[in-house]
Amino acid sequence: MKKNLFTEIIPIFLSMTIMFQSLLAGGIPVKYIHSFAQDSETESVKIAFDKLQYILNSGEEYQTVVNAVYSDIRVFDISDWCLYNSSNSEIAEIDQSGKITAYQQGVTVITATYQQFVATSIVHVNKINLLSLPAPYNLTVVDVTDSEATLIWDIDTDDTKKITFSVYQDRKLIAEGISETRYKVTGLNPGTSCSFTVTARDEAGDESGESNTVNVITDTVITSDTAVFEDKTIGDLYIKGGTLNLNGKN
């Protein structure tokens, strides 16, 4: 049974007259008139959770605190005298000690009630990746030709069988469902540049962050019918079926 804070904790003087106004959601101060034989004054009081909102991961717990706050800066911890409720206990529940337990992704509103006073707060529950899926790293490129390049990368996980990889070229998805930590990109154009990144995906389809970016310049191929009319920086050069004339010399 919850104790009565005002009768057991706060001293009662010769007389006290309490006049409550409506307590609004969010802990708007409630006015009361506190009359003493020696003095009479008007004060404001509210009860409030220790946070306006709680951001938790699924499976996480948090012990709340509810305080009675007076206009003269007096603060009383009334957590043990409140009744608690959650608007959606499937997302997160709050027990009668004020402890929140987060279950699944979503938002719920919790309330703490003491007599006519009500405090509210919002609980945001984030979905956590049970695999703690890391991003691939050490992405490098090898075996570059005029039309192909092979990507290789590393991943930190002990459960690689449940993870696949996706490859992005110039931020566009070009391959997914890759089970190995390497991938050969084909169909590239000679003498062009492009960038690649890789992400990991778990069985639920959740995607990790991006790996580091690698830039690739494919080899330029000059055939007998290729003409170059401007300065061009190239890597390896292949000449097929003809000769190369540099400044008029073969």
C-alpha positions in Angstrom: 0.0 0.0 0.0 1.4 3.4 -0.9 2.1 5.8 2.0 0.6 9.2 2.2 3.5 11.6 1.8 1.8 14.8 3.0 0.6 13.1 6.3 3.7 11.1 7.0 6.5 13.1 5.6 5.7 16.8 5.3 5.1 18.5 8.7 1.6 19.8 9.2 1.2 23.0 11.0 -1.8 24.5 12.7 -3.9 24.6 9.6 -3.6 24.0 5.9 -6.0 24.7 3.2 -5.2 23.3 -0.2 -6.9 24.6 -3.4 -5.9 22.6 -6.5 -6.2 23.9 -10.0 -6.2 21.5 -13.0 -2.9 19.7 -13.5 -2.1 19.7 -17.2 -0.1 17.0 -19.0 3.6 17.7 -18.9 3.7 18.8 -15.3 2.2 22.3 -15.4 2.5 23.7 -11.8 -0.6 23.2 -9.6 -1.5 26.1 -7.4 -2.4 25.6 -3.7 -2.9 28.0 -0.8 -0.7 27.0 2.2 -2.1 28.7 5.3 -0.3 28.8 8.6 -1.3 30.5 11.8 1.8 32.8 11.6 1.9 33.3 7.8 -0.1 32.8 4.6 1.3 32.6 1.1 0.5 31.3 -2.3 2.9 28.8 -3.8 3.1 26.5 -6.9 4.0 22.9 -6.9 4.3 20.2 -9.5 5.5 16.6 -9.7 7.8 15.6 -12.5 9.9 12.7 -13.7 13.6 13.2 -13.7 13.6 13.4 -17.5 11.1 14.8 -20.1 11.8 11.8 -22.3 13.7 8.5 -22.0 15.5 7.0 -25.0 16.2 3.3 -24.4 17.2 0.3 -26.5 15.1 -2.8 -26.4 15.9 -4.9 -23.4 17.3 -1.9 -21.5 16.0 -0.8 -18.0 16.0 2.5 -16.3 15.0 3.5 -12.7 13.0 6.8 -12.8 12.8 9.3 -10.1 9.7 11.4 -9.4 10.0 14.7 -7.5 7.6 17.2 -6.0 9.0 20.6 -6.9 7.9 23.8 -5.1 8.2 27.3 -6.3 10.6 28.1 -3.4 13.0 25.5 -4.9 12.2 22.8 -2.3 12.3 19.3 -3.9 11.0 16.1 -2.4 11.6 12.6 -3.8 8.1 11.1 -3.9 9.0 8.1 -6.1 7.9 5.6 -3.4 4.4 7.2 -3.0 3.4 7.2 -6.7 1.3 4.9 -8.8 2.8 4.2 -12.2 1.3 3.3 -15.6 2.4 2.9 -19.3 0.1 3.6 -22.2 1.6 0.7 -24.1 3.3 -1.9 -22.0 4.2 -4.0 -25.0 6.7 -1.3 -26.0 7.8 -0.5 -22.5 6.4 -1.0 -19.0 7.0 0.8 -15.7 6.6 -1.2 -12.5 5.4 0.2 -9.2 8.9 1.0 -8.1 9.2 3.4 -11.1 11.6 1.2 -13.1 11.1 1.2 -16.9 11.7 -2.0 -18.9 12.0 -1.4 -22.7 10.7 -4.3 -24.9 10.3 -3.3 -28.6 10.7 -0.4 -30.9 8.1 2.4 -30.5 6.9 5.2 -28.3 4.8 5.0 -25.1 3.7 7.5 -22.5 4.4 6.8 -18.8 2.5 8.5 -15.9 3.2 8.8 -12.2 0.2 9.7 -10.0 0.2 11.0 -6.5 -3.3 12.0 -5.2 -4.5 14.6 -7.7 -1.0 15.2 -9.1 0.1 13.5 -12.3 3.5 13.6 -14.0 4.0 12.4 -17.6 7.0 11.5 -19.7 7.7 9.9 -23.1 9.7 6.7 -23.6 11.3 6.1 -27.0 12.5 2.5 -27.5 15.0 1.9 -30.3 15.4 -1.4 -32.0 18.9 -2.8 -31.5 20.7 -5.0 -33.8 21.2 -8.2 -31.9 24.2 -9.0 -34.1 25.8 -5.6 -33.4 26.4 -5.5 -37.1 29.6 -3.7 -37.9 30.5 -2.0 -41.1 33.0 -3.6 -43.5 36.4 -2.1 -43.5 39.8 -2.2 -45.3 38.0 -2.1 -48.6 40.6 -2.3 -51.4 40.7 -2.9 -55.1 42.9 -5.3 -57.0 43.2 -6.7 -60.5 42.0 -3.6 -62.3 41.6 -4.0 -66.1 39.9 -1.9 -68.8 36.5 -3.4 -67.8 36.9 -5.2 -64.5 38.0 -4.6 -60.9 38.0 -6.9 -57.9 37.0 -5.6 -54.5 38.1 -7.2 -51.2 37.3 -6.2 -47.6 37.3 -7.3 -44.0 34.5 -7.7 -41.4 34.6 -8.1 -37.7 32.0 -10.8 -36.7 32.1 -14.3 -35.5 28.9 -15.2 -37.4 29.7 -14.5 -41.0 27.3 -17.2 -42.2 24.3 -15.0 -41.3 25.7 -11.9 -43.0 25.7 -10.9 -46.7 27.2 -7.9 -48.4 26.0 -5.3 -50.8 28.2 -3.4 -53.2 27.6 0.2 -54.3 29.1 1.9 -57.3 28.9 5.7 -57.2 26.4 5.3 -54.4 24.1 3.1 -56.5 23.5 -0.6 -55.5 25.0 -2.9 -58.1 25.1 -6.2 -56.2 23.6 -7.7 -53.0 23.4 -11.1 -51.3 27.2 -11.6 -51.6 28.4 -14.2 -49.1 32.2 -13.8 -49.5 34.4 -10.8 -48.6 35.3 -10.2 -52.2 33.5 -9.3 -55.4 34.5 -8.9 -59.0 32.9 -5.9 -60.7 32.5 -6.4 -64.5 31.2 -4.3 -67.4 33.2 -1.2 -66.5 34.1 1.3 -69.3 37.8 1.7 -70.3 39.5 4.8 -69.1 36.8 5.9 -66.6 36.8 6.5 -62.9 34.2 5.3 -60.3 34.0 4.8 -56.6 32.8 1.8 -54.5 31.6 1.1 -51.0 30.3 -2.1 -49.3 27.8 -2.6 -46.6 26.8 -5.7 -44.5 23.2 -7.0 -44.0 21.8 -9.4 -41.5 19.0 -12.0 -41.9 16.4 -9.4 -40.9 17.6 -7.1 -43.7 19.1 -4.5 -41.4 22.1 -2.8 -43.1 25.3 -1.7 -41.5 27.1 1.6 -42.2 29.2 2.0 -45.3 32.8 0.8 -45.6 35.6 3.2 -46.6 35.4 4.4 -50.2 37.8 3.2 -52.9 38.2 5.0 -56.2 39.0 3.0 -59.4 40.3 4.2 -62.7 40.0 1.5 -65.4 42.8 1.0 -67.9 42.6 2.8 -71.3 42.6 0.7 -74.4 43.6 2.3 -77.7 42.8 0.5 -80.9 43.6 1.3 -84.5 40.5 3.4 -84.8 41.0 5.4 -81.5 41.9 9.0 -81.7 42.9 11.2 -78.8 42.6 14.9 -79.4 43.4 16.2 -76.0 45.7 15.7 -73.0 44.6 12.6 -71.1 46.1 11.0 -68.0 45.8 7.2 -68.1 47.2 4.2 -66.3 48.2 1.1 -68.1 47.9 1.5 -71.9 47.0 -1.3 -74.2 47.4 -1.0 -78.0 45.4 -3.4 -80.1 45.7 -3.8 -83.9 47.7 -0.7 -84.6 50.5 1.7 -83.7 50.6 4.7 -81.4 51.8 8.0 -82.8 53.2 10.4 -80.2 53.9 13.9 -81.6 54.1 12.5 -85.1 56.4 9.6 -84.2 55.5 5.9 -84.1 
